[in-house]
Amino acid sequence: MGSLGTTDQRATSMLDCFDFTQQPRLFTAIPSKYGPSYFIHRGPTYVPVDTE
């Protein structure tokens, strides 16, 4: 990616946007109408994620 010129020079680090001292959240499973084996055995579709 190319430089954004003077915008790059005055930008601050993105690291201050994150709090690395907090504990990670517990895992929460997301419900699905398909079981894990469906996703494991299903091949790639090669369809773009966003077509709009």
mmCIF file of the N, C-alpha and C atoms, coordinates in Angstrom:
data_MODEL
# 
_entry.id   MODEL 
# 
loop_
_atom_site.group_PDB 
_atom_site.id 
_atom_site.type_symbol 
_atom_site.label_atom_id 
_atom_site.label_alt_id 
_atom_site.label_comp_id 
_atom_site.label_asym_id 
_atom_site.label_entity_id 
_atom_site.label_seq_id 
_atom_site.pdbx_PDB_ins_code 
_atom_site.Cartn_x 
_atom_site.Cartn_y 
_atom_site.Cartn_z 
_atom_site.occupancy 
_atom_site.B_iso_or_equiv 
_atom_site.pdbx_formal_charge 
_atom_site.auth_seq_id 
_atom_site.auth_comp_id 
_atom_site.auth_asym_id 
_atom_site.auth_atom_id 
_atom_site.pdbx_PDB_model_num 
ATOM 1   N N  . MET A 1 1  ? 0.842   -1.172  0.000  1.00 0.00 ? 1  MET A N  1 
ATOM 2   C CA . MET A 1 1  ? 0.000   0.000   0.000  1.00 0.00 ? 1  MET A CA 1 
ATOM 3   C C  . MET A 1 1  ? 0.890   1.239   0.000  1.00 0.00 ? 1  MET A C  1 
ATOM 4   N N  . GLY A 1 2  ? 0.536   2.197   -0.773 1.00 0.00 ? 2  GLY A N  1 
ATOM 5   C CA . GLY A 1 2  ? 1.325   3.410   -0.879 1.00 0.00 ? 2  GLY A CA 1 
ATOM 6   C C  . GLY A 1 2  ? 1.178   4.313   0.331  1.00 0.00 ? 2  GLY A C  1 
ATOM 7   N N  . SER A 1 3  ? 2.050   5.263   0.433  1.00 0.00 ? 3  SER A N  1 
ATOM 8   C CA . SER A 1 3  ? 2.015   6.232   1.521  1.00 0.00 ? 3  SER A CA 1 
ATOM 9   C C  . SER A 1 3  ? 0.875   7.223   1.322  1.00 0.00 ? 3  SER A C  1 
ATOM 10  N N  . LEU A 1 4  ? 0.306   7.662   2.420  1.00 0.00 ? 4  LEU A N  1 
ATOM 11  C CA . LEU A 1 4  ? -0.751  8.666   2.367  1.00 0.00 ? 4  LEU A CA 1 
ATOM 12  C C  . LEU A 1 4  ? -0.190  10.080  2.548  1.00 0.00 ? 4  LEU A C  1 
ATOM 13  N N  . GLY A 1 5  ? 1.118   10.203  2.423  1.00 0.00 ? 5  GLY A N  1 
ATOM 14  C CA . GLY A 1 5  ? 1.761   11.516  2.499  1.00 0.00 ? 5  GLY A CA 1 
ATOM 15  C C  . GLY A 1 5  ? 1.755   12.103  3.899  1.00 0.00 ? 5  GLY A C  1 
ATOM 16  N N  . THR A 1 6  ? 1.340   13.347  4.027  1.00 0.00 ? 6  THR A N  1 
ATOM 17  C CA . THR A 1 6  ? 1.374   14.036  5.322  1.00 0.00 ? 6  THR A CA 1 
ATOM 18  C C  . THR A 1 6  ? 0.414   13.406  6.333  1.00 0.00 ? 6  THR A C  1 
ATOM 19  N N  . THR A 1 7  ? -0.633  12.731  5.878  1.00 0.00 ? 7  THR A N  1 
ATOM 20  C CA . THR A 1 7  ? -1.555  12.073  6.802  1.00 0.00 ? 7  THR A CA 1 
ATOM 21  C C  . THR A 1 7  ? -0.830  10.973  7.559  1.00 0.00 ? 7  THR A C  1 
ATOM 22  N N  . ASP A 1 8  ? 0.034   10.216  6.890  1.00 0.00 ? 8  ASP A N  1 
ATOM 23  C CA . ASP A 1 8  ? 0.817   9.182   7.555  1.00 0.00 ? 8  ASP A CA 1 
ATOM 24  C C  . ASP A 1 8  ? 1.740   9.786   8.610  1.00 0.00 ? 8  ASP A C  1 
ATOM 25  N N  . GLN A 1 9  ? 2.314   10.926  8.323  1.00 0.00 ? 9  GLN A N  1 
ATOM 26  C CA . GLN A 1 9  ? 3.293   11.534  9.219  1.00 0.00 ? 9  GLN A CA 1 
ATOM 27  C C  . GLN A 1 9  ? 2.660   12.015  10.521 1.00 0.00 ? 9  GLN A C  1 
ATOM 28  N N  . ARG A 1 10 ? 1.425   12.479  10.485 1.00 0.00 ? 10 ARG A N  1 
ATOM 29  C CA . ARG A 1 10 ? 0.817   13.009  11.710 1.00 0.00 ? 10 ARG A CA 1 
ATOM 30  C C  . ARG A 1 10 ? -0.078  11.995  12.427 1.00 0.00 ? 10 ARG A C  1 
ATOM 31  N N  . ALA A 1 11 ? -0.244  10.811  11.856 1.00 0.00 ? 11 ALA A N  1 
ATOM 32  C CA . ALA A 1 11 ? -1.095  9.776   12.465 1.00 0.00 ? 11 ALA A CA 1 
ATOM 33  C C  . ALA A 1 11 ? -0.412  9.189   13.695 1.00 0.00 ? 11 ALA A C  1 
ATOM 34  N N  . THR A 1 12 ? -1.213  8.856   14.690 1.00 0.00 ? 12 THR A N  1 
ATOM 35  C CA . THR A 1 12 ? -0.689  8.192   15.879 1.00 0.00 ? 12 THR A CA 1 
ATOM 36  C C  . THR A 1 12 ? -0.846  6.685   15.714 1.00 0.00 ? 12 THR A C  1 
ATOM 37  N N  . SER A 1 13 ? -0.225  5.949   16.591 1.00 0.00 ? 13 SER A N  1 
ATOM 38  C CA . SER A 1 13 ? -0.268  4.497   16.525 1.00 0.00 ? 13 SER A CA 1 
ATOM 39  C C  . SER A 1 13 ? -1.667  3.980   16.831 1.00 0.00 ? 13 SER A C  1 
ATOM 40  N N  . MET A 1 14 ? -2.061  2.912   16.167 1.00 0.00 ? 14 MET A N  1 
ATOM 41  C CA . MET A 1 14 ? -3.356  2.289   16.434 1.00 0.00 ? 14 MET A CA 1 
ATOM 42  C C  . MET A 1 14 ? -3.345  1.483   17.731 1.00 0.00 ? 14 MET A C  1 
ATOM 43  N N  . LEU A 1 15 ? -2.176  1.237   18.296 1.00 0.00 ? 15 LEU A N  1 
ATOM 44  C CA . LEU A 1 15 ? -2.078  0.418   19.492 1.00 0.00 ? 15 LEU A CA 1 
ATOM 45  C C  . LEU A 1 15 ? -2.809  1.023   20.683 1.00 0.00 ? 15 LEU A C  1 
ATOM 46  N N  . ASP A 1 16 ? -2.995  2.351   20.710 1.00 0.00 ? 16 ASP A N  1 
ATOM 47  C CA . ASP A 1 16 ? -3.713  2.960   21.833 1.00 0.00 ? 16 ASP A CA 1 
ATOM 48  C C  . ASP A 1 16 ? -5.228  2.727   21.744 1.00 0.00 ? 16 ASP A C  1 
ATOM 49  N N  . CYS A 1 17 ? -5.698  2.090   20.679 1.00 0.00 ? 17 CYS A N  1 
ATOM 50  C CA . CYS A 1 17 ? -7.121  1.760   20.536 1.00 0.00 ? 17 CYS A CA 1 
ATOM 51  C C  . CYS A 1 17 ? -7.482  0.466   21.256 1.00 0.00 ? 17 CYS A C  1 
ATOM 52  N N  . PHE A 1 18 ? -6.493  -0.280  21.696 1.00 0.00 ? 18 PHE A N  1 
ATOM 53  C CA . PHE A 1 18 ? -6.728  -1.593  22.290 1.00 0.00 ? 18 PHE A CA 1 
ATOM 54  C C  . PHE A 1 18 ? -6.279  -1.614  23.743 1.00 0.00 ? 18 PHE A C  1 
ATOM 55  N N  . ASP A 1 19 ? -6.991  -2.407  24.558 1.00 0.00 ? 19 ASP A N  1 
ATOM 56  C CA . ASP A 1 19 ? -6.621  -2.600  25.957 1.00 0.00 ? 19 ASP A CA 1 
ATOM 57  C C  . ASP A 1 19 ? -6.116  -4.026  26.110 1.00 0.00 ? 19 ASP A C  1 
ATOM 58  N N  . PHE A 1 20 ? -4.799  -4.208  26.070 1.00 0.00 ? 20 PHE A N  1 
ATOM 59  C CA . PHE A 1 20 ? -4.213  -5.531  26.139 1.00 0.00 ? 20 PHE A CA 1 
ATOM 60  C C  . PHE A 1 20 ? -4.108  -6.050  27.565 1.00 0.00 ? 20 PHE A C  1 
ATOM 61  N N  . THR A 1 21 ? -4.538  -5.264  28.552 1.00 0.00 ? 21 THR A N  1 
ATOM 62  C CA . THR A 1 21 ? -4.471  -5.712  29.940 1.00 0.00 ? 21 THR A CA 1 
ATOM 63  C C  . THR A 1 21 ? -5.741  -6.428  30.382 1.00 0.00 ? 21 THR A C  1 
ATOM 64  N N  . GLN A 1 22 ? -6.824  -6.307  29.628 1.00 0.00 ? 22 GLN A N  1 
ATOM 65  C CA . GLN A 1 22 ? -8.076  -6.950  30.036 1.00 0.00 ? 22 GLN A CA 1 
ATOM 66  C C  . GLN A 1 22 ? -8.058  -8.446  29.742 1.00 0.00 ? 22 GLN A C  1 
ATOM 67  N N  . GLN A 1 23 ? -8.851  -9.196  30.478 1.00 0.00 ? 23 GLN A N  1 
ATOM 68  C CA . GLN A 1 23 ? -8.955  -10.636 30.293 1.00 0.00 ? 23 GLN A CA 1 
ATOM 69  C C  . GLN A 1 23 ? -9.771  -10.940 29.038 1.00 0.00 ? 23 GLN A C  1 
ATOM 70  N N  . PRO A 1 24 ? -9.437  -12.020 28.317 1.00 0.00 ? 24 PRO A N  1 
ATOM 71  C CA . PRO A 1 24 ? -10.233 -12.383 27.142 1.00 0.00 ? 24 PRO A CA 1 
ATOM 72  C C  . PRO A 1 24 ? -11.631 -12.830 27.551 1.00 0.00 ? 24 PRO A C  1 
ATOM 73  N N  . ARG A 1 25 ? -12.591 -12.614 26.668 1.00 0.00 ? 25 ARG A N  1 
ATOM 74  C CA . ARG A 1 25 ? -13.952 -13.064 26.934 1.00 0.00 ? 25 ARG A CA 1 
ATOM 75  C C  . ARG A 1 25 ? -14.047 -14.577 26.794 1.00 0.00 ? 25 ARG A C  1 
ATOM 76  N N  . LEU A 1 26 ? -15.022 -15.165 27.477 1.00 0.00 ? 26 LEU A N  1 
ATOM 77  C CA . LEU A 1 26 ? -15.270 -16.581 27.333 1.00 0.00 ? 26 LEU A CA 1 
ATOM 78  C C  . LEU A 1 26 ? -15.864 -16.869 25.961 1.00 0.00 ? 26 LEU A C  1 
ATOM 79  N N  . PHE A 1 27 ? -15.587 -18.047 25.440 1.00 0.00 ? 27 PHE A N  1 
ATOM 80  C CA . PHE A 1 27 ? -16.110 -18.453 24.142 1.00 0.00 ? 27 PHE A CA 1 
ATOM 81  C C  . PHE A 1 27 ? -17.619 -18.627 24.224 1.00 0.00 ? 27 PHE A C  1 
ATOM 82  N N  . THR A 1 28 ? -18.328 -18.101 23.246 1.00 0.00 ? 28 THR A N  1 
ATOM 83  C CA . THR A 1 28 ? -19.768 -18.277 23.128 1.00 0.00 ? 28 THR A CA 1 
ATOM 84  C C  . THR A 1 28 ? -20.057 -18.861 21.754 1.00 0.00 ? 28 THR A C  1 
ATOM 85  N N  . ALA A 1 29 ? -20.629 -20.061 21.739 1.00 0.00 ? 29 ALA A N  1 
ATOM 86  C CA . ALA A 1 29 ? -20.935 -20.708 20.465 1.00 0.00 ? 29 ALA A CA 1 
ATOM 87  C C  . ALA A 1 29 ? -22.075 -19.964 19.769 1.00 0.00 ? 29 ALA A C  1 
ATOM 88  N N  . ILE A 1 30 ? -21.975 -19.837 18.461 1.00 0.00 ? 30 ILE A N  1 
ATOM 89  C CA . ILE A 1 30 ? -23.016 -19.193 17.662 1.00 0.00 ? 30 ILE A CA 1 
ATOM 90  C C  . ILE A 1 30 ? -23.899 -20.299 17.089 1.00 0.00 ? 30 ILE A C  1 
ATOM 91  N N  . PRO A 1 31 ? -25.202 -20.250 17.348 1.00 0.00 ? 31 PRO A N  1 
ATOM 92  C CA . PRO A 1 31 ? -26.074 -21.319 16.852 1.00 0.00 ? 31 PRO A CA 1 
ATOM 93  C C  . PRO A 1 31 ? -26.115 -21.364 15.324 1.00 0.00 ? 31 PRO A C  1 
ATOM 94  N N  . SER A 1 32 ? -26.249 -22.579 14.791 1.00 0.00 ? 32 SER A N  1 
ATOM 95  C CA . SER A 1 32 ? -26.336 -22.786 13.350 1.00 0.00 ? 32 SER A CA 1 
ATOM 96  C C  . SER A 1 32 ? -27.285 -23.941 13.084 1.00 0.00 ? 32 SER A C  1 
ATOM 97  N N  . LYS A 1 33 ? -27.990 -23.873 11.971 1.00 0.00 ? 33 LYS A N  1 
ATOM 98  C CA . LYS A 1 33 ? -28.894 -24.978 11.652 1.00 0.00 ? 33 LYS A CA 1 
ATOM 99  C C  . LYS A 1 33 ? -28.134 -26.171 11.082 1.00 0.00 ? 33 LYS A C  1 
ATOM 100 N N  . TYR A 1 34 ? -26.836 -26.005 10.789 1.00 0.00 ? 34 TYR A N  1 
ATOM 101 C CA . TYR A 1 34 ? -25.991 -27.074 10.286 1.00 0.00 ? 34 TYR A CA 1 
ATOM 102 C C  . TYR A 1 34 ? -24.988 -27.483 11.355 1.00 0.00 ? 34 TYR A C  1 
ATOM 103 N N  . GLY A 1 35 ? -24.651 -28.752 11.385 1.00 0.00 ? 35 GLY A N  1 
ATOM 104 C CA . GLY A 1 35 ? -23.659 -29.257 12.334 1.00 0.00 ? 35 GLY A CA 1 
ATOM 105 C C  . GLY A 1 35 ? -22.247 -29.011 11.851 1.00 0.00 ? 35 GLY A C  1 
ATOM 106 N N  . PRO A 1 36 ? -21.253 -29.249 12.712 1.00 0.00 ? 36 PRO A N  1 
ATOM 107 C CA . PRO A 1 36 ? -19.848 -29.027 12.335 1.00 0.00 ? 36 PRO A CA 1 
ATOM 108 C C  . PRO A 1 36 ? -19.409 -29.807 11.103 1.00 0.00 ? 36 PRO A C  1 
ATOM 109 N N  . SER A 1 37 ? -19.897 -31.050 10.933 1.00 0.00 ? 37 SER A N  1 
ATOM 110 C CA . SER A 1 37 ? -19.453 -31.864 9.798  1.00 0.00 ? 37 SER A CA 1 
ATOM 111 C C  . SER A 1 37 ? -19.858 -31.243 8.458  1.00 0.00 ? 37 SER A C  1 
ATOM 112 N N  . TYR A 1 38 ? -20.957 -30.502 8.438  1.00 0.00 ? 38 TYR A N  1 
ATOM 113 C CA . TYR A 1 38 ? -21.370 -29.823 7.207  1.00 0.00 ? 38 TYR A CA 1 
ATOM 114 C C  . TYR A 1 38 ? -20.284 -28.855 6.749  1.00 0.00 ? 38 TYR A C  1 
ATOM 115 N N  . PHE A 1 39 ? -19.755 -28.083 7.664  1.00 0.00 ? 39 PHE A N  1 
ATOM 116 C CA . PHE A 1 39 ? -18.758 -27.073 7.322  1.00 0.00 ? 39 PHE A CA 1 
ATOM 117 C C  . PHE A 1 39 ? -17.386 -27.686 7.074  1.00 0.00 ? 39 PHE A C  1 
ATOM 118 N N  . ILE A 1 40 ? -17.082 -28.785 7.741  1.00 0.00 ? 40 ILE A N  1 
ATOM 119 C CA . ILE A 1 40 ? -15.786 -29.440 7.563  1.00 0.00 ? 40 ILE A CA 1 
ATOM 120 C C  . ILE A 1 40 ? -15.700 -30.087 6.181  1.00 0.00 ? 40 ILE A C  1 
ATOM 121 N N  . HIS A 1 41 ? -16.787 -30.725 5.725  1.00 0.00 ? 41 HIS A N  1 
ATOM 122 C CA . HIS A 1 41 ? -16.761 -31.478 4.476  1.00 0.00 ? 41 HIS A CA 1 
ATOM 123 C C  . HIS A 1 41 ? -17.199 -30.659 3.260  1.00 0.00 ? 41 HIS A C  1 
ATOM 124 N N  . ARG A 1 42 ? -17.696 -29.483 3.478  1.00 0.00 ? 42 ARG A N  1 
ATOM 125 C CA . ARG A 1 42 ? -18.151 -28.640 2.372  1.00 0.00 ? 42 ARG A CA 1 
ATOM 126 C C  . ARG A 1 42 ? -16.942 -27.972 1.730  1.00 0.00 ? 42 ARG A C  1 
ATOM 127 N N  . GLY A 1 43 ? -16.834 -28.087 0.425  1.00 0.00 ? 43 GLY A N  1 
ATOM 128 C CA . GLY A 1 43 ? -15.710 -27.481 -0.286 1.00 0.00 ? 43 GLY A CA 1 
ATOM 129 C C  . GLY A 1 43 ? -15.932 -25.997 -0.508 1.00 0.00 ? 43 GLY A C  1 
ATOM 130 N N  . PRO A 1 44 ? -14.900 -25.296 -0.960 1.00 0.00 ? 44 PRO A N  1 
ATOM 131 C CA . PRO A 1 44 ? -15.039 -23.867 -1.229 1.00 0.00 ? 44 PRO A CA 1 
ATOM 132 C C  . PRO A 1 44 ? -15.972 -23.611 -2.412 1.00 0.00 ? 44 PRO A C  1 
ATOM 133 N N  . THR A 1 45 ? -16.708 -22.521 -2.364 1.00 0.00 ? 45 THR A N  1 
ATOM 134 C CA . THR A 1 45 ? -17.627 -22.177 -3.450 1.00 0.00 ? 45 THR A CA 1 
ATOM 135 C C  . THR A 1 45 ? -16.991 -21.231 -4.459 1.00 0.00 ? 45 THR A C  1 
ATOM 136 N N  . TYR A 1 46 ? -15.951 -20.550 -4.063 1.00 0.00 ? 46 TYR A N  1 
ATOM 137 C CA . TYR A 1 46 ? -15.254 -19.572 -4.913 1.00 0.00 ? 46 TYR A CA 1 
ATOM 138 C C  . TYR A 1 46 ? -16.165 -18.425 -5.339 1.00 0.00 ? 46 TYR A C  1 
ATOM 139 N N  . VAL A 1 47 ? -17.244 -18.211 -4.609 1.00 0.00 ? 47 VAL A N  1 
ATOM 140 C CA . VAL A 1 47 ? -18.144 -17.087 -4.865 1.00 0.00 ? 47 VAL A CA 1 
ATOM 141 C C  . VAL A 1 47 ? -17.667 -15.930 -3.981 1.00 0.00 ? 47 VAL A C  1 
ATOM 142 N N  . PRO A 1 48 ? -17.582 -14.717 -4.517 1.00 0.00 ? 48 PRO A N  1 
ATOM 143 C CA . PRO A 1 48 ? -17.168 -13.583 -3.682 1.00 0.00 ? 48 PRO A CA 1 
ATOM 144 C C  . PRO A 1 48 ? -18.109 -13.406 -2.489 1.00 0.00 ? 48 PRO A C  1 
ATOM 145 N N  . VAL A 1 49 ? -17.548 -12.994 -1.365 1.00 0.00 ? 49 VAL A N  1 
ATOM 146 C CA . VAL A 1 49 ? -18.338 -12.807 -0.162 1.00 0.00 ? 49 VAL A CA 1 
ATOM 147 C C  . VAL A 1 49 ? -19.364 -11.704 -0.352 1.00 0.00 ? 49 VAL A C  1 
ATOM 148 N N  . ASP A 1 50 ? -18.949 -10.618 -0.953 1.00 0.00 ? 50 ASP A N  1 
ATOM 149 C CA . ASP A 1 50 ? -19.836 -9.469  -1.153 1.00 0.00 ? 50 ASP A CA 1 
ATOM 150 C C  . ASP A 1 50 ? -19.881 -9.135  -2.638 1.00 0.00 ? 50 ASP A C  1 
ATOM 151 N N  . THR A 1 51 ? -21.054 -9.263  -3.234 1.00 0.00 ? 51 THR A N  1 
ATOM 152 C CA . THR A 1 51 ? -21.161 -9.023  -4.666 1.00 0.00 ? 51 THR A CA 1 
ATOM 153 C C  . THR A 1 51 ? -21.785 -7.689  -5.010 1.00 0.00 ? 51 THR A C  1 
ATOM 154 N N  . GLU A 1 52 ? -22.061 -6.862  -4.000 1.00 0.00 ? 52 GLU A N  1 
ATOM 155 C CA . GLU A 1 52 ? -22.674 -5.557  -4.258 1.00 0.00 ? 52 GLU A CA 1 
ATOM 156 C C  . GLU A 1 52 ? -21.650 -4.470  -4.368 1.00 0.00 ? 52 GLU A C  1 
# 
